[in-house]
């Protein structure tokens, strides 16, 4: 895609930012499992971790998503770009769906408004990391530069 930067000068920083998002999700998930141990998987109670509502199900999902992001960052080769972008879109959908069901029985992940804000913020940061972390050949970089000048 001509509008997606290739070999952006700050791509190591964006890759590190993606890794920090993954690390946060894993840390949040582990703390969530510790805090919600003994509760139902999709319990809707007052369990909070780092000021955010959670339950065992969302904690496990956070660990899986965070581990996927960290795996992509470790492998690189634009796999991290793809993982970051797709998981960012998935987190946006999850955040908006949970926002719609926040005070209903359909709030299966026990989201609070703070959880929603954090999930949507992390998704935008992850999307940014995915958009600017692409690595390509010198030819791809030159083509991107030419397309950028035309626009």
Residue pairs with C-beta under 8 A, 6 or more apart in sequence:
2 143
2 144
2 147
2 148
3 147
3 151
4 131
4 134
4 144
5 131
5 132
5 134
5 144
6 134
6 135
6 136
6 140
6 141
6 143
6 144
7 134
7 135
7 136
7 138
7 140
7 141
7 144
8 14
8 132
8 133
8 134
10 132
11 132
11 133
11 134
11 135
14 128
14 129
14 132
14 133
15 73
15 76
15 80
15 129
15 133
17 125
17 128
17 129
18 69
18 72
18 73
18 80
18 84
18 126
18 129
18 130
18 133
19 69
19 70
19 73
21 66
21 69
21 122
21 125
21 126
21 129
22 65
22 66
22 67
22 68
22 69
22 70
22 72
22 73
23 66
23 70
24 66
24 122
25 62
25 63
25 65
25 66
25 69
25 122
26 62
26 63
26 66
26 67
26 70
27 66
28 49
28 50
28 52
28 54
28 59
28 62
28 66
29 59
29 60
29 61
29 62
29 63
29 64
29 66
30 59
30 63
31 49
31 50
31 59
32 47
32 49
32 54
32 55
32 56
32 58
32 59
32 62
33 56
33 59
33 60
33 63
35 47
35 48
35 49
35 54
36 43
36 47
36 49
36 54
36 55
36 56
36 59
37 56
39 45
39 47
39 55
39 56
40 55
40 56
41 55
41 56
41 57
41 60
42 55
42 56
42 57
42 108
42 109
42 110
43 55
43 56
43 110
44 55
44 105
44 107
44 108
44 110
45 55
45 110
46 53
47 53
47 54
47 55
47 110
48 54
48 112
49 59
51 114
52 111
52 112
52 114
52 115
52 118
53 110
53 111
53 112
53 114
53 115
54 62
54 109
54 110
54 115
55 109
55 110
57 108
57 109
58 109
58 110
58 111
58 115
61 109
65 87
65 90
65 91
68 83
68 87
69 80
69 83
69 84
69 87
69 126
71 83
72 79
72 80
72 82
72 83
72 84
73 80
76 135
77 135
78 133
78 134
78 135
78 136
80 130
80 133
81 130
81 131
81 133
81 134
81 135
82 130
83 130
84 126
84 127
84 129
84 130
84 133
85 126
85 127
85 130
85 131
87 123
87 126
88 123
88 124
88 126
88 127
88 130
89 123
89 127
91 119
91 120
91 122
91 123
91 126
92 120
92 123
92 124
92 127
94 109
94 119
95 116
95 119
95 120
95 123
96 120
98 107
98 109
98 111
98 115
98 116
98 119
99 111
99 116
101 107
101 108
102 111
102 112
102 113
102 116
109 115
111 119
136 144
